[in-house]
């Protein structure tokens, strides 16, 4: 099953780091507008994302998703979706609601292991097995990290 990476034009090179030559991964960072993103997500089996617009679009579509929260709080901005799985890593400083980690470690994101995220994703993707052709990954993660949840090392 292919994996599609979506994000902004500025995230294209980070999407390429995740893709890193793996077969079956397509980088659409910067290639979709909002209607295009909705079209991609409406056909996806699963979305793995941070707290973002894509996360809320998938929630509105009521499609399976894994929503990763670092500096934000799922209690305040979580997806309103019964098919959503929430992932967080408790840190004393989280949620801080900052885009840049004041301590420089981004532990709230980087300490979520790829194994844990992939296990959660595998349980979510069986929720809806209708003719949806791909998984979608939104954004590459914390600033300054190459692939914090190890997606390029675990092709579907």
N, C-alpha and C positions, 0 to 999 in steps of 0.2 A: 504494500500500500504506500503510495507516494506521501511525502511530507512537503508541505508548502510553508515557507517562511514569509510572513507579512510584516510590514513596518514602514517607517518613513524613508524618504530618500536618504536622509542622514544616517540611517541604520543599515544601508545597503552593504557596506564593507563588513560590518559585524555579522550580517546575515550570511555573507560569503565565508566568514570564519566558521560559522556553524555548519554550513553546507560542506565546505572543505573537501570537495571532490567526491563526496559520497554519492552513490547511485540512488536515484529515486527522490532526491531532494531538490526542490525548485525554490529559488529566492525571488520573491515578488516585492521585496522592500522598495518602496518608491514607485511601484508600477501600478498601483490601484488608487482610485479616488474612493470616496465613501460608498457610492453605489457599487463599485467594483468589489470593495471589501465585503459588503453585504452579500453580493453574489457568491464570492468565494466561501464565506462562512456558511451560507445557506446550504451548501453541498458538502460541507466538511463532516467527517465522522466525529471529530473532537478538536477542541481548541485548547492549547496550553498557552497561558498568557499571564502577564502581570496585570495589575489593576490599571486598566486602560479603556479607551473607547471600544476597541475590538472585544474586550471582555464583556462590556455592556451590550454590544450588538448581539453577541452570541447568547447572552442571557435573554434578550428580547426574542430571539429565535427559539428559545427553549431547547437548545441543542447541548449535548454533553460537553463539559468543559472542566479544565483544571485551572483554577484561578490562584495565582501565587501572589502573596502579599508580603512585602518587606517593610518599607517605611510607612505604609498606609494600613488602615484597619478594615478588615472585612465587616466589622460591626457597623461602620459608617458608610462604606462604599462598596460593599460586597455585591456580587451578582444576585439579582432576584430571579433565581432559576432553580427549580427543583432538580435539574440534571447537573448542577454544579458541585464540584468538590473543591473545598478551600484548603490551601496549604500555607502554613506560616512556620516560621522558626522563632520561638520566643527568645528575645534578647532584652536585657534590662532597659535599653534605650529605645525599644520599638513599642508602639509605632511613634515615630518622631515627625512624620509628615514632611520630611525634607527630601529634596531631589539628590542632594549630595550628602554623603555620610560625614557628619562632623568629626567622627573618630577615624575615618578613612578605611574602615574594614568591611563595610557592607555585609556583616555577618548575618543579618536578617535574611539576606538572599543567598549568599554563597554557602551557607551551612545547610541549605536544603540539598540533600544529596540527589544525584541523578537517579540512583536506584530507587529512592523513595518516590520521586516525581514520576518515573516511568511505571512503577507499580500502581500508583494512583491512576495514571493515565490508562493503563491496561484494564483496570476495573471500570473506568468510565466509558471506554470506547465500546464495551459490550452493551451499554444501555440502549443504543440505537444503531442497529445494523442495517437500516434501510439502504438503498442504493447510493450511499455517499462514498465518494471515491478517494478521499484523502484526509490526513491529519493536518492541522494548521498550527504553526508556532508563531506567536506574535512577539516580536522584539527579542533582542539578544540578552537582556538581563541588566545587571548593574553596570553603571559606567566604569570603564577601565577593566572589565572582565572579558575574557575571550569567549567563554561558554560555561557560565556558572552552573548549569544543571546538566552538562555533559551530553547534550542532544546529538551532537555530531558523532559521538562514539557509540550511539545506540540506534542504528537505523531500524525502521519498522520492518 
